Amino acid sequence: MARITRYSKFEGELDQLDSGELMQMIQEALLGQGMNDPYDPDPDARPSMDDLFDAILEALAERGMIPEEQLMEAMQADDVRETALGQQIQRLMDKLQQDGFIRKEFDEDGEGGGHGNPGDATFQLTDKSIDFLGYKSLRDLMGGLGRSSAGAHDTREYASGTEMSGELKNYEFGDTLNLDTTATLSNVIHKGFDQLEESDLVIRQAEYNSSAATVVLLDCSHSMILYGEDRFTPAKQVALALAHLIRTQYPGDTVKFVLFHDSAEEVPLGKLAQAQIGPYHTNTAGGLRLAQQLLKRENKDMKQIVMITDGKPSALTLPDGRIYKNAYGLDPYVLGATLREVANCRRSGIQVNTFMLARDPDLVGFVRRVSEMTRGKAYFTTPQNIGQYVLQDFMTNKTKLVN
């Protein structure tokens, strides 16, 4: 049985709960698949304000933060929203909006579902919320790696640039003039500034920072939430953590996200957290093709695809746009088209690192073949440890690149 911490200081004072603490409490609900039927997933499903109310209520109850009298009143009420507890939760929801963590949205009728019930209104996570969830996910995953923070990568290569943190050297034609005033003055002060020569100039070298372009390829086919295990939510948490790491520690890098299922599409970071499972099949070739298109636009030292999946390729986009599907085994037609996209990655210098959440023998063979073709790596992981593998691999690649 999970240990429950009772937050006694909040008893009767839920209105004083900080929005950041509340976001942390409902993080899994915000990223999860609670609104989706695993047997009939709807990729267009969006959480409603009622879903948010239920998530907050469950989080408070699990942590023993609801005073006994309010809990009893809520349990006996026909509608918990009309109780004192329900009104407090509504105020917490309002605070999340006021503090910029969520944005309430209505349809053209002015109400959420067109039925006159404000609780049916949907909500979107804001940029502030995405940043918070990314930071929280990264902190948790880095804690699992045994380190409290991730610093920028170092290199033995130097270039005269704008970040003056390297060694001193005499100026040479073509160098950026990051002039070190103290060293230059010491060279000319004894002979006068009118005698200044190019050889007297001293610059401070800037450390060379490598750059990488990454596309995170996320499988959102049906199997990612079947068999009693939600694999998609941990995958999204990893993607958010990686985005936060790159944005804060490696500002010269880029990261984009592609979802693949029956087909494939790019999803912006702001919409990734609320992405849902579906449709059903696994169009790995379509995902690799779109990832290559995105990477071709980038001028970076390293280009890589981080693919997180749990299934064999089972779908293919035909030249006329129709989707060919075969969920039984490795269809030679689908497999051949997928490996052709892998070969295209190799020719373009794109490394494919695959993080596999299943161990089916045919699947293991396919993943190893992909890794060999692109000189990438294959990791057979679980939803519990995939984040540590992804972050370790990313930072190891960065270190190898700059060295």
FENDA-V202174 format. One record per backbone hydrogen bond with DSSP energy under -0.5 kcal/mol. NH is the residue of the N-H (numbers start at 0). CO is the residue of the C=O. E is the energy in kcal/mol with one decimal. If there is no record, write none. Layout:
nh-><NH | NH>
co-><CO | CO>
e-><E | E>
//
This chain:
nh-><4 | 5 | 6 | 6 | 7 | 9 | 10 | 12 | 15 | 16 | 21 | 22 | 23 | 24 | 25 | 26 | 29 | 30 | 31 | 35 | 37 | 39 | 42 | 44 | 48 | 49 | 51 | 52 | 53 | 54 | 55 | 56 | 57 | 58 | 59 | 60 | 61 | 62 | 63 | 64 | 66 | 70 | 71 | 72 | 73 | 74 | 75 | 76 | 81 | 82 | 85 | 86 | 87 | 88 | 89 | 90 | 91 | 92 | 93 | 94 | 95 | 96 | 97 | 98 | 99 | 100 | 101 | 102 | 104 | 106 | 109 | 112 | 117 | 119 | 120 | 121 | 122 | 123 | 125 | 129 | 130 | 131 | 132 | 133 | 134 | 135 | 136 | 137 | 138 | 139 | 140 | 141 | 142 | 143 | 144 | 145 | 146 | 150 | 158 | 160 | 163 | 164 | 165 | 168 | 170 | 174 | 177 | 178 | 179 | 180 | 183 | 184 | 185 | 186 | 186 | 187 | 187 | 188 | 190 | 191 | 194 | 195 | 199 | 200 | 202 | 203 | 204 | 204 | 205 | 206 | 207 | 209 | 212 | 213 | 213 | 214 | 215 | 216 | 216 | 217 | 217 | 218 | 218 | 219 | 219 | 221 | 223 | 224 | 225 | 228 | 230 | 230 | 231 | 234 | 235 | 236 | 237 | 238 | 239 | 240 | 241 | 242 | 243 | 244 | 245 | 246 | 247 | 248 | 249 | 249 | 252 | 253 | 255 | 257 | 258 | 259 | 260 | 264 | 266 | 270 | 271 | 271 | 272 | 274 | 275 | 277 | 277 | 282 | 282 | 283 | 286 | 287 | 288 | 289 | 290 | 291 | 292 | 293 | 294 | 295 | 296 | 296 | 297 | 299 | 300 | 301 | 302 | 303 | 304 | 305 | 306 | 306 | 307 | 307 | 308 | 308 | 313 | 314 | 315 | 317 | 317 | 320 | 323 | 323 | 325 | 328 | 330 | 334 | 335 | 336 | 337 | 338 | 339 | 340 | 341 | 342 | 343 | 344 | 345 | 346 | 347 | 348 | 349 | 350 | 350 | 352 | 352 | 353 | 353 | 354 | 355 | 355 | 356 | 363 | 364 | 365 | 366 | 367 | 368 | 369 | 370 | 371 | 372 | 373 | 374 | 374 | 375 | 378 | 380 | 380 | 384 | 385 | 388 | 389 | 390 | 391 | 392 | 393 | 394 | 395 | 396 | 397 | 398 | 399 | 400 | 401 | 402>
co-><2 | 3 | 4 | 62 | 5 | 6 | 7 | 9 | 12 | 13 | 17 | 18 | 19 | 20 | 21 | 23 | 25 | 26 | 27 | 32 | 35 | 36 | 40 | 41 | 120 | 118 | 47 | 48 | 49 | 50 | 51 | 52 | 53 | 54 | 55 | 56 | 57 | 58 | 60 | 59 | 64 | 66 | 67 | 68 | 69 | 70 | 71 | 72 | 78 | 79 | 79 | 82 | 83 | 84 | 85 | 86 | 87 | 88 | 89 | 90 | 91 | 92 | 93 | 94 | 96 | 95 | 95 | 123 | 121 | 110 | 106 | 116 | 115 | 116 | 117 | 104 | 46 | 102 | 100 | 125 | 126 | 127 | 128 | 129 | 130 | 131 | 132 | 133 | 134 | 135 | 136 | 137 | 138 | 139 | 140 | 142 | 141 | 148 | 205 | 158 | 161 | 162 | 204 | 202 | 200 | 171 | 175 | 176 | 201 | 178 | 179 | 180 | 181 | 182 | 183 | 183 | 184 | 184 | 187 | 187 | 191 | 192 | 196 | 197 | 168 | 177 | 166 | 202 | 158 | 162 | 156 | 207 | 301 | 211 | 253 | 303 | 255 | 214 | 305 | 215 | 257 | 216 | 307 | 217 | 259 | 279 | 220 | 221 | 222 | 225 | 223 | 228 | 223 | 230 | 231 | 232 | 233 | 234 | 235 | 236 | 237 | 238 | 239 | 240 | 241 | 242 | 243 | 244 | 244 | 245 | 249 | 211 | 213 | 215 | 264 | 217 | 262 | 258 | 256 | 267 | 267 | 268 | 268 | 271 | 42 | 219 | 278 | 260 | 280 | 281 | 282 | 283 | 284 | 285 | 286 | 287 | 288 | 289 | 290 | 291 | 292 | 293 | 294 | 297 | 210 | 210 | 348 | 212 | 350 | 214 | 304 | 352 | 216 | 305 | 306 | 354 | 281 | 281 | 323 | 315 | 321 | 317 | 315 | 321 | 313 | 326 | 328 | 330 | 331 | 332 | 333 | 334 | 335 | 336 | 337 | 338 | 339 | 340 | 341 | 342 | 343 | 345 | 344 | 302 | 348 | 304 | 350 | 351 | 376 | 306 | 353 | 378 | 308 | 359 | 360 | 361 | 362 | 363 | 364 | 365 | 366 | 367 | 368 | 369 | 370 | 371 | 370 | 353 | 355 | 378 | 381 | 381 | 384 | 385 | 386 | 387 | 388 | 389 | 390 | 391 | 392 | 393 | 394 | 395 | 396 | 397 | 398>
e-><-0.5 | -0.5 | -0.6 | -0.9 | -1.5 | -1.9 | -1.5 | -2.8 | -1.9 | -1.8 | -2.3 | -2.7 | -2.0 | -1.9 | -1.8 | -0.8 | -2.3 | -2.0 | -1.7 | -2.1 | -0.6 | -1.2 | -0.6 | -1.9 | -2.8 | -2.1 | -1.8 | -2.4 | -2.5 | -2.2 | -2.3 | -2.5 | -2.5 | -2.2 | -2.6 | -2.3 | -2.7 | -1.4 | -1.4 | -2.6 | -0.6 | -2.3 | -2.6 | -2.0 | -2.3 | -2.2 | -1.5 | -0.9 | -2.0 | -1.5 | -0.8 | -2.1 | -1.9 | -2.5 | -2.1 | -1.9 | -2.0 | -2.2 | -2.3 | -2.1 | -2.0 | -1.6 | -2.7 | -2.7 | -1.4 | -2.6 | -1.1 | -2.6 | -3.0 | -2.4 | -2.1 | -0.5 | -0.7 | -2.2 | -1.6 | -0.9 | -1.5 | -2.6 | -1.7 | -2.4 | -2.5 | -2.1 | -2.7 | -2.5 | -2.4 | -2.6 | -2.5 | -2.5 | -2.8 | -2.2 | -2.5 | -3.0 | -1.9 | -1.4 | -1.0 | -1.1 | -2.2 | -0.5 | -2.3 | -0.8 | -1.0 | -1.6 | -2.8 | -2.3 | -2.3 | -2.5 | -2.4 | -1.7 | -2.9 | -0.9 | -2.2 | -2.7 | -2.0 | -0.9 | -0.6 | -1.0 | -0.7 | -2.4 | -1.0 | -2.0 | -1.5 | -1.6 | -1.8 | -1.4 | -2.9 | -2.4 | -3.4 | -0.6 | -1.5 | -0.7 | -1.6 | -0.6 | -2.9 | -0.5 | -2.2 | -2.0 | -3.0 | -0.7 | -3.2 | -0.7 | -3.0 | -0.6 | -2.4 | -0.5 | -2.3 | -2.1 | -1.8 | -1.6 | -0.7 | -1.3 | -3.2 | -0.9 | -1.0 | -1.2 | -2.3 | -2.3 | -2.2 | -2.1 | -2.5 | -2.3 | -2.7 | -2.2 | -2.2 | -2.5 | -2.6 | -2.5 | -2.1 | -2.6 | -0.7 | -1.3 | -2.2 | -2.0 | -2.1 | -2.6 | -2.7 | -2.3 | -3.0 | -2.2 | -2.2 | -1.6 | -0.8 | -1.0 | -0.7 | -1.7 | -0.5 | -3.1 | -0.5 | -2.5 | -0.6 | -1.4 | -1.9 | -2.6 | -2.4 | -2.2 | -2.3 | -2.1 | -1.8 | -2.0 | -2.2 | -2.1 | -0.5 | -0.8 | -1.7 | -0.7 | -0.8 | -1.4 | -0.5 | -2.4 | -3.0 | -2.6 | -0.7 | -2.5 | -2.9 | -0.6 | -0.5 | -1.9 | -2.6 | -1.5 | -2.2 | -0.6 | -3.4 | -2.6 | -3.2 | -0.6 | -2.8 | -0.8 | -1.1 | -3.2 | -2.5 | -1.8 | -2.2 | -2.6 | -1.6 | -1.5 | -1.8 | -2.5 | -1.9 | -1.9 | -2.0 | -2.3 | -1.6 | -1.6 | -3.0 | -2.1 | -0.6 | -2.7 | -0.6 | -0.5 | -2.4 | -3.4 | -0.6 | -3.5 | -2.6 | -2.7 | -2.1 | -2.0 | -2.7 | -2.3 | -1.8 | -2.1 | -2.3 | -2.4 | -2.1 | -1.5 | -0.6 | -0.6 | -2.0 | -2.8 | -2.6 | -0.8 | -0.7 | -1.4 | -1.6 | -2.6 | -2.4 | -2.2 | -2.4 | -2.4 | -2.4 | -2.3 | -2.4 | -2.0 | -2.1 | -2.4 | -2.4 | -2.2 | -1.5>
//
